[in-house]
Amino acid sequence: MTVTISGGAITEVSVKSTVYEQRSQQFVQRAVPTLRSEVLAAQSADVNTVSGSTYTSRSYLTSLQSALDQAAA
């Protein structure tokens, strides 16, 4: 995960996915665009998970929070 912060605001969040299973890839493709939009709007990792992609959402948000914590350190 790459998080870009400019002027104290989250301006970009990108993920390089290495999911090999077709079914898992479907969850990633459904959840990531929604999560990215929500994170940019909220300027936080404190957003709701995407219904039907709970595990993917939790992993994304955990990774995001870790990146934000590293940036703040």
N, C-alpha and C positions, 0 to 999 in steps of 0.2 A: 504494500500500500504506500502510495505517495500522497502526502498532504502538502499543499502549498498555502502558506500564510503570508499575506501581504498587508502591511499597515494594521496588524493585529486581527485581521479577519481571515477566515478560511475562504480562499478563493478557488480552490480546486482540490478534488479528491479523485484519485485514480487507483485502480486495482489491476494487477496483472494476475489473471486466473490461470491456474494450472490444473483444472479439474478434468479428469479423464473419463469419468462415467457420464453417459448421455443424460441420465435423469438428474444428476447433480448439476450438470451444466445448465439445465433448464431452470433450476432454482436460482442459480447465479445470474443468468440473463434476465430473469424476472425481477429479482430483488435489487440488484446493484443500481440501476438507473433511478429507481424510486428512493433508495437510501441516499444516494448522492444528492438528489434534489432536496430532500428533507434536511440533510446535514447542512447544506449551503444556506438554506432558509433559516434554520435554527442557530447556525453558527456554533454547533455543539454536537457531541455524540449522544446526547440525551434526546433521542427520537424513538418513535414506535418501530417495532419490527414489522416486516412485510408479512401479511397473512399468507400462510402456505409455504413460507420460506424462513421459518423461525430460526433454524440452526445457522443458515447462511447469514441472516440478519445479525444474529448475536456475534458471530465470528467477525463480521465486517465492523460492527460497532466496537467490539473489544479491540480490534486492531487499530481502529481510528483513535480510540481513547489513548492507547499506548503511544501512538505517534504524536498526539497532542501533548501528552505528558512529557515526552522526550523533547519536544519543541520548547516547552515552558521551562525546562531544566537548564 
